[in-house]
Amino acid sequence: MTEKKTWSDRFEGTLHPAIARFNASIGFDLELIEYDITGSIAHAKMLAHTGIIEQSEAGQLVAGLEQICQEYREGKFNPGIEQEDVHFAVERRLIEIVGDVGKKLHTARSRNDQVGTDIRLYLRDRIDEIRHRLRQFQRVLLRHAEARVETLIPGYTHLQRAQPISLAHHLLAYFQMAQRDWERLGEIRSRTNISPLGCGALAGTTFPIDRQYSANLLGFEGVYSNSLDGVSDRDFAIEFLGAASLIMVHLSRLSEEIILWASQEFNFVTLKDSCATGSSIMPQKKNPDVPELVRGKSGRVFGHLQGMLVLMKGLPLAYNKDLQEDKEALFDAVKTVQACLEAMTILLDEGLEFRDERLAEAVSEDFSNATDVADYLAARGVPFREAYNLVGKVVKTSLVAGKLLKDLTLEEWKQLHPAFEADIYEAIAPKQVVAARNSYGGTGFEQVRQALAKAKSLVEN
């Protein structure tokens, strides 16, 4: 005989087994069990605080809930599909432990505000963990950047050589992306940290509850001021998935660069054996699995964001069963972002080496100093657009002659324009090209050192 459900006195028949399986969320919402217990303990204490139940009854409820938590941690409490969801599973076990007083726990509460509370408690903790991982990622970027202020790397636009830059400057660009991610998650945490507990099913309750009391016990910053909004709001989850997607965008962009840098064509980095694999048939290969997987997993998180937006867009107020679908997407996005941050931090920390000699060679084998030739003339009174066109012509003729700008004689420079002097060679040397870009936020070495100091102060706070 099918077990009677908590709500089944309204029904004469039993639920079809296939529909019971279809309805059940216990297979994934067990992730919330400790948060469900935490929320229930706060609710029980509030019921006693307001005189809705006796203090002694609240004591029994709290002790029973703590026992369930311990049983779960020890692997002794493993509710199955017959329990439907984590909330019913905990309540039924509580009744087994403390008897009829356990039936009082759900007074002045609905599963709707209960699950909303659980999800917010869960996500609040996960946001804190992800922000911590972002800080670890930033510290590794800083370690590399501090050691490579005057190491040069080609800078690209349109994936074409553009201008040489400090490698530290390049790495600090990703630091800044991660800083925005860290700040963004902090803002989302504040909007996540609002309590829906006490909103009931949708309209509040007739009992004289104290919502602020339970919110304070749970560390919430405030309570929802509209019960309909409280039980149906998932904006915080969408915001989190948006922030998670941006984290993955940033990790994926860095992944793409590392994949290119590790290729034979670029050869800017060497992957260590601890963070790379080989080919099953080509013994010479060393594959950049970590950045490739991160790049691939980004689409997975983007999909969860899109799925949540579609889930919410047509829901009338207030709670609808559709919202059961929010959890798996949220749980998977959290785990994916955490795993990718961890993997990329390890890769940067101990899984690759920059090939400084190759980088120095790379910035000396192209025309990425052409802008500096134009700037040289402009600083001597030649209108920049005129200087730009002159340099374009010399690049064209040099390509035909198989020369680089550094190979031109002073006579050839003067034939281009009489303003050129012997100091042109110093002006177009790669290190000088980089050092000269000393505008605020630029790649000049002094600017990069200042940026490093500011970045270090951010992660130390």
C-alpha positions in Angstrom: 0.0 0.0 0.0 1.3 3.5 -0.9 2.3 5.5 2.1 -0.2 8.3 3.0 1.1 11.7 2.1 0.9 14.7 4.5 -1.6 16.4 2.3 -3.6 13.3 1.3 -6.7 13.6 3.5 -8.0 15.9 0.7 -7.7 12.9 -1.7 -9.4 9.6 -1.8 -7.0 7.8 -4.1 -3.2 7.3 -4.0 -0.7 8.9 -6.3 0.4 6.8 -9.3 3.9 5.5 -8.6 5.3 7.0 -11.8 3.7 10.4 -10.9 5.1 10.1 -7.4 8.6 9.6 -8.9 8.0 12.5 -11.3 6.9 14.8 -8.5 9.7 14.0 -6.1 12.6 16.3 -5.5 14.3 14.3 -2.8 16.9 13.0 -5.3 18.4 16.5 -5.5 17.0 18.7 -2.7 18.7 16.6 -0.1 21.5 19.0 -0.7 19.5 21.5 1.4 18.9 19.2 4.4 21.2 21.0 6.9 19.8 24.3 5.8 16.3 23.0 6.2 17.1 21.9 9.7 18.8 25.2 10.5 15.7 27.1 9.3 13.4 24.8 11.2 15.3 25.3 14.4 15.0 29.0 14.0 11.3 28.6 13.3 10.7 26.5 16.4 12.5 29.0 18.6 10.4 31.8 17.1 7.2 29.8 17.8 8.2 29.6 21.4 9.4 33.2 21.6 5.9 34.4 20.5 4.0 32.0 22.7 2.5 30.0 19.9 4.1 26.8 21.4 5.5 26.1 24.8 9.3 26.6 25.4 9.5 22.9 26.5 8.0 21.9 23.1 10.4 24.1 21.3 13.2 22.4 23.2 12.0 19.0 22.1 11.8 20.1 18.5 15.3 21.6 18.5 16.8 18.5 20.1 15.0 16.3 17.6 16.2 18.4 14.6 19.8 18.4 15.9 19.6 14.6 16.2 18.4 14.3 12.6 21.3 16.5 11.5 23.7 14.2 13.3 22.1 11.1 11.8 22.4 12.6 8.3 26.1 13.4 8.9 26.8 9.9 10.1 25.0 8.3 7.1 22.2 6.9 9.3 19.4 9.1 7.8 19.0 8.5 4.0 15.4 9.4 2.9 14.3 7.9 -0.4 11.8 8.6 -3.1 8.9 7.8 -0.8 9.7 10.9 1.2 8.9 13.2 -1.7 11.1 16.1 -0.6 13.6 17.1 2.0 11.0 19.1 4.0 8.6 16.1 4.5 11.5 13.8 5.1 12.8 15.9 8.0 9.3 16.4 9.5 8.5 12.7 9.4 11.7 11.7 11.0 11.2 14.4 13.6 7.7 13.0 14.5 9.3 9.5 14.8 11.8 11.0 17.3 9.7 13.3 19.4 6.1 12.1 18.8 3.1 14.3 18.3 4.9 17.5 19.3 6.8 17.2 16.0 3.6 17.9 14.2 3.6 21.4 15.7 6.8 22.4 13.8 4.9 23.3 10.6 2.6 25.8 12.5 2.6 29.2 10.7 4.8 27.9 7.9 4.4 26.6 4.4 6.8 24.6 2.2 6.8 27.6 0.0 8.5 30.0 2.4 10.5 27.0 3.9 12.2 26.1 0.6 12.8 29.8 -0.2 14.6 30.1 3.1 16.6 27.0 2.5 17.8 28.1 -0.9 18.9 31.5 0.4 20.8 30.0 3.3 22.5 27.6 0.9 23.4 30.2 -1.7 24.6 32.6 0.9 27.2 30.1 2.0 28.2 29.2 -1.6 28.7 32.8 -2.5 31.1 33.2 0.4 33.0 30.1 -0.8 33.2 31.3 -4.4 34.4 34.8 -3.3 37.1 33.0 -1.3 38.1 31.0 -4.3 38.2 34.2 -6.4 40.6 35.7 -3.9 42.9 32.7 -4.2 42.8 33.0 -8.0 43.7 36.7 -7.7 46.6 36.0 -5.4 48.1 33.6 -7.9 47.7 36.1 -10.7 49.4 38.7 -8.5 52.3 36.3 -7.7 53.0 35.9 -11.4 52.5 39.6 -12.1 54.9 40.7 -9.4 57.7 38.6 -10.9 57.0 39.8 -14.5 56.6 43.5 -14.5 59.4 43.9 -17.1 58.7 40.7 -18.9 57.2 41.6 -22.3 54.5 39.8 -24.3 52.9 40.7 -27.6 49.6 42.5 -27.2 46.9 41.7 -29.7 43.9 43.3 -31.2 41.8 41.2 -33.7 44.3 38.5 -32.7 46.9 40.4 -34.7 50.1 41.7 -33.2 49.4 45.2 -32.0 51.8 46.6 -29.4 54.2 45.0 -26.8 52.9 45.1 -23.2 54.1 44.1 -19.8 53.1 40.5 -19.0 52.2 41.7 -15.5 49.8 44.2 -17.1 48.2 41.4 -19.1 47.7 39.3 -16.0 46.4 42.2 -14.0 43.6 42.6 -16.6 42.3 39.2 -15.4 42.8 40.3 -11.8 40.5 43.2 -12.5 37.9 41.0 -14.0 38.0 38.7 -11.0 37.7 41.8 -8.7 34.5 42.8 -10.5 33.2 39.2 -10.0 34.1 39.4 -6.3 32.3 42.7 -5.9 29.3 41.6 -7.9 28.8 38.5 -5.8 29.0 40.7 -2.7 26.1 42.8 -4.0 24.1 39.7 -4.9 24.7 38.2 -1.4 23.0 41.2 0.1 19.9 40.7 -2.0 20.0 36.9 -1.3 20.3 37.5 2.4 16.6 38.5 2.9 14.2 36.2 4.8 11.0 34.9 3.2 10.3 32.8 6.4 6.8 33.7 7.6 5.4 34.6 4.2 3.5 31.3 4.4 2.1 29.8 1.3 1.5 33.2 -0.3 -0.5 35.5 2.1 1.2 35.4 5.5 -0.4 33.7 8.5 -3.0 34.3 11.2 -0.5 33.4 13.9 1.3 36.2 15.8 4.7 35.4 14.4 7.8 37.5 14.7 9.5 37.3 11.3 12.4 39.6 12.3 13.2 37.3 15.3 13.7 34.2 13.1 15.5 36.3 10.5 17.9 37.5 13.1 18.5 33.9 14.3 19.4 32.9 10.7 21.7 35.9 10.1 19.4 37.5 7.5 19.8 41.2 6.9 16.0 41.8 6.6 12.7 40.2 5.7 10.5 40.3 2.5 7.9 43.1 2.9 5.5 41.4 0.5 4.5 37.7 1.1 3.6 37.1 -2.5 7.0 38.3 -3.6 8.7 36.5 -0.8 7.6 33.0 -1.8 7.9 33.4 -5.6 11.1 35.6 -6.0 14.0 33.9 -7.6 15.7 37.1 -8.8 18.6 36.4 -6.5 19.2 33.0 -8.1 19.1 34.6 -11.6 21.5 37.3 -10.5 23.8 34.7 -9.1 23.7 32.7 -12.3 24.4 35.9 -14.2 27.4 36.5 -12.0 28.5 32.9 -12.3 28.2 33.2 -16.1 30.5 36.2 -16.1 33.0 34.4 -13.9 33.0 31.6 -16.5 33.4 34.2 -19.3 36.5 35.5 -17.7 37.9 32.1 -17.0 37.1 31.0 -20.5 38.9 34.0 -22.0 42.0 33.2 -20.0 41.7 29.6 -21.0 41.6 30.4 -24.6 44.8 32.5 -24.2 46.6 29.7 -22.4 45.6 27.2 -25.1 47.0 29.5 -27.7 50.1 30.3 -25.7 50.8 26.6 -25.2 50.6 25.8 -28.9 53.7 25.3 -30.9 52.8 28.4 -33.0 52.9 30.7 -29.9 55.1 28.7 -27.5 54.8 31.3 -24.8 54.2 28.8 -22.0 55.1 25.3 -21.2 52.5 23.1 -19.5 53.7 20.9 -16.7 52.9 17.3 -16.5 50.7 17.8 -13.4 48.1 19.8 -15.4 48.2 18.2 -18.8 47.6 14.9 -20.5 48.8 13.1 -23.6 47.3 11.7 -26.8 46.3 8.1 -27.1 48.1 7.7 -30.4 50.5 10.7 -30.8 53.3 10.4 -28.2 54.6 14.0 -28.8 51.4 15.6 -27.7 50.7 17.5 -24.4 47.1 18.6 -24.3 45.8 21.6 -22.3 42.9 19.7 -20.8 42.3 22.1 -17.9 41.7 25.3 -19.9 39.8 23.3 -22.6 37.4 21.9 -20.0 36.9 25.3 -18.4 36.2 26.7 -21.8 33.7 24.0 -22.4 32.0 24.1 -19.0 31.3 27.8 -19.5 28.4 26.9 -21.8 26.9 24.7 -19.2 26.6 27.6 -16.7 25.3 29.9 -19.4 22.6 27.3 -20.1 21.5 27.3 -16.5 21.1 31.1 -16.6 19.0 30.8 -19.8 17.0 28.0 -18.3 16.2 30.0 -15.1 15.1 33.0 -17.1 12.8 30.9 -19.2 11.5 29.1 -16.1 10.5 32.4 -14.5 9.2 34.4 -17.4 5.7 33.0 -17.5 5.0 32.3 -13.8 1.9 34.0 -12.3 2.1 34.9 -8.6 2.8 33.2 -6.3 4.5 29.8 -5.9 4.3 27.2 -8.7 5.6 23.7 -8.9 7.8 24.9 -11.8 10.1 26.4 -9.2 11.2 22.9 -8.2 13.4 23.2 -11.3 15.5 26.0 -9.9 17.6 23.8 -7.6 19.4 21.4 -9.9 20.5 24.4 -12.1 21.6 26.3 -9.2 23.5 23.4 -7.5 25.2 22.5 -10.8 26.3 26.1 -11.5 27.7 26.5 -8.1 29.7 23.2 -8.3 30.9 24.0 -11.8 32.1 27.5 -11.0 33.9 26.2 -7.8 35.6 23.4 -9.7 36.7 25.7 -12.6 38.1 28.3 -10.2 40.0 25.7 -8.3 41.4 24.0 -11.5 42.5 27.3 -13.0 44.1 28.5 -9.8 46.1 25.2 -9.6 47.0 25.5 -13.3 48.4 29.0 -12.9 50.0 28.3 -9.5 51.9 25.1 -10.4 50.8 23.9 -13.9 52.6 26.2 -16.3 55.8 28.2 -16.9 56.2 31.3 -19.0 59.0 31.0 -21.5 60.7 34.3 -21.0 63.2 33.9 -23.8 60.6 33.1 -26.3 58.5 36.1 -25.1 61.5 38.4 -25.5 62.0 37.0 -29.0 58.3 37.4 -29.9 58.2 41.2 -29.2 61.3 41.8 -31.4 60.1 40.0 -34.5 57.2 42.2 -35.7 56.1 45.8 -36.4 54.3 46.3 -33.1 56.5 49.4 -32.5 55.1 51.2 -35.6 52.8 53.4 -33.4 55.8 54.5 -31.5 57.5 55.7 -34.7 54.3 57.8 -35.4 54.4 59.1 -31.9 58.0 60.0 -32.2 57.2 62.2 -35.2 54.1 63.7 -33.6 56.2 64.7 -30.6 58.4 66.6 -33.0 55.6 68.6 -34.5 54.5 66.3 -37.4 50.7 66.0 -37.4 49.8 62.5 -36.2 47.8 61.5 -39.2 50.6 62.5 -41.5 53.1 60.6 -39.4 50.7 57.6 -39.3 50.6 57.5 -43.2 54.4 57.9 -43.4 55.0 55.0 -41.1 52.4 52.9 -43.0 54.5 53.4 -46.1 57.8 52.4 -44.4 56.2 49.3 -43.0 55.0 48.3 -46.4 58.5 48.8 -48.0 60.2 47.1 -45.1 58.0 44.0 -45.5 58.9 43.9 -49.2 62.6 44.2 -48.2 62.3 41.6 -45.5 63.4 44.1 -42.8 62.1 45.1 -39.4 62.0 48.8 -38.4 65.0 48.2 -36.1 67.0 47.2 -39.2 66.6 50.5 -41.1 69.7 52.7 -41.2 69.5 56.2 -39.9 69.9 57.4 -43.5 66.7 55.4 -44.5 64.9 57.0 -41.5 65.9 60.5 -42.6 64.8 59.8 -46.1 61.4 59.1 -44.6 61.5 62.3 -42.7 64.3 64.7 -41.6 63.0 64.8 -38.0 64.4 61.3 -37.3 67.6 61.2 -35.3 69.7 58.5 -33.8 67.5 58.3 -30.8 64.8 56.6 -32.9 66.4 53.2 -32.2 66.0 53.7 -28.4 62.4 54.9 -28.9 61.4 51.7 -30.8 63.2 49.2 -28.6 60.5 47.0 -27.1 61.2 47.8 -23.4 61.2 51.5 -24.1 58.0 51.1 -26.2 56.3 49.6 -23.1 58.0 51.9 -20.5 56.9 55.0 -22.4 53.1 54.2 -22.0 53.0 55.7 -18.6 49.5 57.1 -18.7 47.2 56.1 -15.9 46.1 52.5 -16.4 48.7 51.9 -19.1 51.3 49.2 -19.5 54.3 51.4 -18.5 56.3 49.7 -15.8 55.7 52.4 -13.2 52.0 52.3 -13.9 52.1 48.5 -13.5 53.9 48.7 -10.2 51.3 51.2 -8.9 48.5 48.9 -10.1 50.2 45.9 -8.4 50.3 47.8 -5.1 46.6 48.7 -5.4 45.7 45.1 -6.3 47.6 43.8 -3.3 45.7 46.1 -1.0 42.4 44.8 -2.3 43.1 41.2 -1.6 44.6 41.9 1.8 41.4 43.6 3.1 
